[in-house]
Amino acid sequence: MYERLQTVRLRIMGMPVKEIADILSRSEKTIRSSISGNWQ
């Protein structure tokens, strides 16, 4: 849950998806899913 909140926070701050993915060591697809709310 914390990682998703961090992802959304960074995106709101204007950080590109690629950069967020690099910081969190996740794929861009995973980051996009987190942002769009497709998670369980």
C-alpha positions as CSV (number, residue, x, y, z in Angstrom):
1,M,0.0,0.0,0.0
2,Y,2.8,2.4,0.9
3,E,4.4,1.9,-2.5
4,R,1.2,2.8,-4.3
5,L,0.8,6.0,-2.3
6,Q,4.4,6.9,-3.0
7,T,3.8,6.3,-6.7
8,V,0.7,8.5,-6.9
9,R,2.4,11.2,-4.8
10,L,5.4,11.3,-7.2
11,R,3.1,11.4,-10.2
12,I,1.1,14.2,-8.8
13,M,4.4,16.1,-8.3
14,G,4.9,15.8,-12.0
15,M,7.5,13.0,-12.1
16,P,7.5,10.9,-15.3
17,V,6.4,7.3,-15.1
18,K,9.8,6.1,-16.3
19,E,11.6,7.9,-13.5
20,I,9.2,6.6,-10.9
21,A,9.7,3.1,-12.2
22,D,13.5,3.5,-11.9
23,I,13.3,4.8,-8.4
24,L,11.0,2.0,-7.2
25,S,12.6,-0.7,-9.2
26,R,9.4,-1.6,-10.9
27,S,8.3,-1.8,-14.5
28,E,6.6,1.2,-16.2
29,K,3.5,-1.1,-16.7
30,T,3.3,-1.7,-12.9
31,I,3.6,2.0,-12.2
32,R,0.8,2.9,-14.7
33,S,-1.4,0.2,-13.2
34,S,-0.8,1.7,-9.7
35,I,-1.7,5.2,-10.9
36,S,-4.9,4.1,-12.7
37,G,-6.0,2.1,-9.7
38,N,-5.8,-1.4,-11.2
39,W,-4.4,-3.1,-8.1
40,Q,-5.5,-5.5,-5.4
